[in-house]
């Protein structure tokens, strides 16, 4: 019975929406300082020693804009499934990057919130990102009753398109 109560909370529309807004705000707050100072963020990316130097500047320019778009979409409640997926995928990448920095004992700034946050890429940053990943799990929009949540061929191609595919035997 207690498990059903916890599951009901994760499915409650107000809880999902609150998680979306909170996660979106985090991503917007993380993106803005990096957009304002891409050179400093590029240096922070370089310190992780994960990418070829040729890709560091590209990542430093593109990543904050991806974070911003995902964050704004979550805050506004538009394209919430895609924005939540993007946020969760980014958090997974961040966990790997910070995890390898911890494993290699690199003494570097996280770069998570640009130069405004001089936090070390360490255990606390890992824990914070795990909590953000849990927030992303709560932000995932639930499928309406009777739907699996996965797009069907009929919804992807339109009813007429699916019927044509069926008649052609394809």
C-alpha positions in Angstrom: 0.0 0.0 0.0 2.8 2.4 0.8 4.5 1.6 -2.5 1.3 2.5 -4.4 1.2 5.9 -2.6 4.8 6.7 -3.6 4.0 5.7 -7.2 0.9 7.8 -7.2 3.0 10.8 -6.2 5.4 10.3 -9.2 2.4 10.1 -11.5 0.6 13.1 -10.1 0.4 15.9 -12.7 1.3 18.6 -10.2 4.4 16.6 -9.2 5.5 16.0 -12.7 5.0 19.7 -13.6 6.9 20.8 -10.5 9.8 18.6 -11.4 9.8 19.9 -15.0 9.9 23.5 -13.8 12.7 22.8 -11.2 14.8 20.8 -13.7 14.2 23.5 -16.4 15.3 26.2 -14.0 18.5 24.3 -13.2 19.3 23.9 -16.9 18.6 27.6 -17.6 20.7 28.6 -14.6 23.5 26.4 -15.8 23.4 27.6 -19.4 23.4 31.3 -19.0 26.8 31.9 -17.5 28.4 29.5 -20.1 26.7 31.4 -22.9 28.0 34.6 -21.5 31.6 33.4 -21.3 32.3 30.6 -23.8 36.1 31.0 -23.6 36.1 30.2 -19.8 33.8 27.3 -20.3 36.0 26.0 -23.1 38.9 26.0 -20.7 36.8 24.1 -18.2 35.9 21.6 -20.9 39.6 21.3 -21.8 40.5 20.5 -18.1 38.5 17.3 -18.3 40.9 15.9 -20.9 38.1 13.9 -22.6 37.8 15.4 -26.1 40.2 16.2 -28.9 41.2 19.9 -28.7 39.4 20.6 -32.0 36.1 19.6 -30.5 36.4 21.5 -27.2 35.4 24.9 -28.5 32.5 23.5 -30.5 31.2 21.7 -27.4 31.7 24.9 -25.3 29.6 26.9 -27.8 26.8 24.3 -28.5 26.3 22.6 -25.1 25.0 25.7 -23.2 22.5 26.4 -26.0 21.2 22.9 -25.9 20.9 23.2 -22.1 19.1 26.5 -22.5 16.6 25.2 -25.0 15.9 22.1 -23.0 15.5 24.2 -19.8 13.2 26.7 -21.4 11.0 23.9 -22.9 10.7 22.3 -19.5 9.8 25.6 -17.7 7.2 26.4 -20.3 5.9 22.8 -20.5 6.4 22.6 -24.2 7.9 19.4 -25.8 8.3 18.1 -22.3 9.1 14.5 -23.3 11.9 15.5 -25.6 13.3 18.2 -23.2 13.3 15.7 -20.3 15.0 13.1 -22.5 17.7 15.6 -23.5 18.2 16.8 -19.9 18.5 13.2 -18.7 20.9 12.3 -21.4 23.1 15.4 -20.7 23.0 14.5 -17.0 24.3 11.0 -17.9 27.1 12.5 -19.9 27.9 14.9 -17.0 28.0 12.0 -14.5 30.5 10.1 -16.7 32.7 13.2 -17.2 32.7 14.1 -13.5 33.1 10.4 -12.6 36.2 10.0 -14.7 37.6 13.2 -13.3 37.1 11.8 -9.8 38.6 8.4 -10.8 41.7 10.1 -12.4 42.0 12.4 -9.3 41.8 15.6 -11.4 41.7 18.7 -9.3 39.5 20.8 -11.7 36.4 23.0 -11.5 33.2 21.3 -12.4 32.1 23.9 -14.9 28.5 22.9 -14.3 27.3 26.4 -13.9 30.1 28.2 -15.7 32.7 30.2 -13.9 30.0 31.5 -11.5 30.2 28.1 -9.7 33.8 27.3 -8.9 32.8 23.9 -7.3 35.3 21.1 -7.7 34.4 18.2 -10.0 34.2 15.8 -7.2 31.9 13.6 -5.1 29.5 16.5 -4.3 29.1 17.3 -8.0 28.4 13.7 -8.7 25.8 13.6 -5.9 24.2 16.8 -7.1 23.9 15.4 -10.7 22.4 12.1 -9.4 19.7 14.2 -7.6 19.1 16.1 -10.8 18.7 12.8 -12.6 16.1 11.8 -10.1 14.4 15.1 -10.8 14.4 14.2 -14.5 12.7 10.9 -13.6 10.0 12.8 -11.8 9.8 15.3 -14.7 9.1 12.6 -17.3 5.5 13.2 -18.6 3.3 10.2 -18.0 1.3 8.7 -20.8 -2.5 9.1 -20.7 -4.4 6.0 -19.6 -4.5 3.4 -22.3 -1.3 4.6 -24.0 2.1 3.1 -23.7 3.9 6.4 -24.1 5.8 5.1 -27.2 4.6 6.5 -30.5 2.8 4.1 -32.7 3.1 3.7 -36.4 -0.4 5.1 -36.8 0.5 8.3 -34.8 3.9 8.7 -36.5 2.7 8.3 -40.1 -0.9 9.5 -39.6 -3.9 7.1 -39.9 -3.9 7.3 -43.6 -0.2 6.5 -43.9 -0.5 3.5 -41.7 -3.4 2.2 -43.8 -1.4 2.6 -47.0 1.5 0.8 -45.5 -0.8 -2.1 -44.5 -2.5 -2.3 -47.9 0.9 -2.4 -49.7 2.1 -5.2 -47.5 4.9 -3.0 -46.1 
